[in-house]
Amino acid sequence: MALDYARLLTELRVESQGLSAVLADLSDADWALPTPAAGWSITDQVSHLAFFDDAASSAITAPDDFRSAADELISGGMDFPDRIAERYRDTRPDALRRWFTDGRAQLLDTFAATDPKARVPWYGPDMSVASSATARLMETWAHGQDVYDTLNIEHPPTLALRSIAHLGVSTFGFTHRNNGLPVPDAPVRVELTAPDGDVWTWGPETADDVVTGAATDFVFVVTQRRHRDDTNLRVVGDVAMAWMTIAQAFAGAPSPGRARLTGGESGRTDTESGRRDTESVGGQR
């Protein structure tokens, strides 16, 4: 998928505005509600986004300062997201909301003013500015989803799903290596139905391993916001099945993902070798 940097930033802006609008309507008590992420409240979800927004801005504008702060944070252990959540848990909701909205606006301005191909440091390998923007989009969607789920409101589907799905596909090799597994030689075909009815595809049409379904369902799985069995994804082939079991579009240690929801819909699977059922392309939840 060719990079359209302006479109990527628009997607990030739309996701940011949607989440900000939800946060603006919360009562103080709502911020303490537990989210699907074990041990994390809405406060923790938002402080996580705000902290790493500031970090992403610093990585671009003051890379040496960022490296020093990152080294210090990592030196305390790789559980630093939980330590950050604990650090800001007593922040007042109005201050936390301003931190997120103001920091996100600054980050968007910084992204817009920076060459998307420029390299910047992060907590692992360096990355391009475009990759940093994509990561912030994925994080916003995923942690925002936890907020939407907590409040039992719909997360409006947008075309941002394509960029996140692309990240999910691109991390196929990372996911296997991260779990100490060899990267399969067999390609996987991914065919997803977009919110507007378009079909997004990755991988060769001749692949025996295939994942098809709604883009939202695929993004749920690769961001580990839903168990595969709680979606209507159709998964064909052993390689595709194994990948959907461990898929992880974000950096960090391997994560077990979310447990299956009680009474959730079962994903459709077929682990036998062979061609896909083309009638399944674009299946919606």
N, C-alpha and C positions, 0 to 999 in steps of 0.2 A: 504494500500500500504506500503510494507516494505521499511524502509529507506535505500537508497544507498547514503551515504554521499558523497563519491567521485564523483558519477554521478551528484549529486545536485550541487557541486561546479563547475564541468565542465559546467553544464547548465548555471550557473551564469556567468562564464568566457566567454562563447560564446555570451550570451546576451550583456555583457559589451563591448566586442570587436566590436560587430555589431554597437552598439550605438556610441562608440568612433570613429569608422570609418566615420559615418555620420557626427558627430560633426567636425571632422577634415576638412571636405570639405565646411563648412559654411563660408560665408562672414561675416564681422562684422555686416552688416545690417540684415542678416538672424537671428541673435540671438535676435533681437527685435521683430520678427514676433509674432503675437498673436496666441496662440494655442487653441484647443477646450476647454481647462479649462478656464472658464471665468476669465479674468483679469490677466492671466498668459502668459508670453512670453516663448520662448525657454530658455532664460536666467533663468527664474524662475524655469522651469522644472529641469534644470541641477543643479542649486544651491540647490534645494530641495534634489536631489539625493546625491550630494556631502556632504551636511551638515549631513544628516542622516547616510551616510556611516561612517563619522568620529565619529558620536555618537555611532554607532554599534561597532566600534573598541574600543572606550573608555569604553563601557559597559563590554567588555571582559577583557581588559587590566588594567583598572583603575575604577572599579565599584563604589567606593566611590565618586570619582570625577564626574562620570557620574550622580549619584543620585543627587548630589548638583546642577549640571547644569540643570538637568531635572526638579527638584523642582522649580528652579528659573524661568525656561521657562514656566512651567505650571501655576505658580502663576500669570502670566500676562493674563491668559485666554486660553481657548482651541483653539483659533484662531492662535496659534503660527506658523503653517505652512505658513499662509499668512504674518505674521510678519517677518519670516525668509526670505521669498521671497523678501519682501520690503527692508530688510537690505542689501541684496547682489545684488540688481537690477542694481547698477552702476558698478559692477565688470567688468573689461575688459574681452572680450571673450577669449583671449589667456590665461589669468590667470584662468578663470573659467574652461576652458577645461583641463588645467594642474591639477587643484584642483580635478576635477572628476577622471581623469585617474590615477593620483598618489594615491589618496585616495582609489580608488577602488582596485588598485593593493595591497596596504597595507592591506585592509580589507580581500581580498582573501587569502593572506598569513596568516593573523591572524586566519581566519576560519580554514585553513588547519592545523594549529598547535594546535588547541584546540579540546578537547573532545566534540563531537557533543551533548552528553547528559548533559554537564555542564549547570548549570542554570545561567542566566545573567539578570540584571535589564533592564527594558524598561520604556516607558512612562505610561504604564498601569501595568498589572501583569508581574512578571518575566516570562521568557521563556527559552527554551533550546537553545543552540547555533545552532542546526539544524533548529529550528523554526525561529531564527533570519536570517539565511542564506536563508530560503524559503521566508521570508518576503522581503528581499532585492531583490531576484529574481522577485517576484511579482511586487514590486515597480519599478524595472528597466524596466520590460516589459510594465507596464501600463503607466509610464511617458515617456518611449521611444515611445510607441504607439502615444502619443500626438505629439511628435516631428515628427514621420513618417507621421502622418496625416497632420500636418502643411506643410510639404514639398511635400506632395502628392506623396510619394514613398512607395513601398511595405515594410512591416515589415516581413522579412523572417521567415516563420514558422519553429520552431525547436521542439525537444522533450521536451524542457523546459515547453511546454504547459501542460504536464501531471502533473508536480509538482504544477503548478498554479491552474489547474483544481481541483487537490486533495485538495488544500487549500480552494477553493471555496466550495467544498462539505463539508469539515470539519467545515466550518463556518456557516452551516445551523442553528444550535441552537443559535449561537451568533447573527446572523442576526435577528432572531425573537425577542430575548431578547432585543437587541439593539433598536428595534422599539417598545418596550413595549408590545409585543405580546407573548402569550403562545407558547411554542415549540410544534408543532403538533406531535401526536403519530404515525401517518401514515408515513411509510418510503417512500422515493423517490428513484427510480431507475434512474441512470444516465448512458447513453451509448453514448460515444463520439468517433468519427473517428479521429485518429491521422494523422499527416502530411504524415506518411509512409504507411497509409492504415490500420494499426492495429486498433482494437477497444478496448477502455479503459472503464471499467465498475465499478460502485459503487452501493451498495444497492442490495436488494434481487430481484431475477428475478420475484417473484410473486407480487411485488408491483403494485398497481393500478395507482399510480402517477409516471409519467415517463418524463424525459427530454432526448431527443436524438438529434444528429446532429454533426456538425463539432466541434472539440475541440477548434478551434479558436473562433467560435461563442460563445461557453459557456464561455470562458475566457473573451471575450469582455463584456459579461453581468455581470459576478461576479466581474470584476474590474471596472465596470461602465464606460467602454469606448464606449459602444454602447447601445442604447435602444433595448430591446428584439425584438421589431417589426422591427428593422433594421437587423435582422439576420434570418437565416433559421432554427433556433431551432424549434423542435416539442415539445410542452409542453402538456402533458395529465394529467388532474385531477386538482381539486381545490387547493390542497396543493402545487403541483408543480407550478401552475400558480402564486399563491400568493408569493411563494419563489422567482421566477424569476422576480417578480415586485420589490422586495426589496433587492435582493442578494447583498452582500457586503463582499468581501474577505479581506478587510483592516480594521484596527482598527480605532476608532474615532466615533464621533456622526453619527447618521443616515444621509445618503446623498440622495438627490432626484435623483441622477444619471443624465445621459445625456438625453436631449430632443430627440424626434424622428427626424431623418434626413429627410429633404424634398426629397420626391421621393425614400425613402429607401424601401428595400424589406421587405415585411411583414413576420413575423415569423408565423409558422403554429401552431395553438392551438386547443385543444379539451378538454374542461373543464368537459365533461361528465365522470362519473365513468366508469371503464372498462379496459380491457387489451389494451396494446399498439399495434399499427400496426407494426409488426416486419420488414416490408419492409422499414420502415422509418429509421431504424438503419443505421447510417453512412452517412446520407444525407449531401451533400456538398453544400457550397454556390455557 
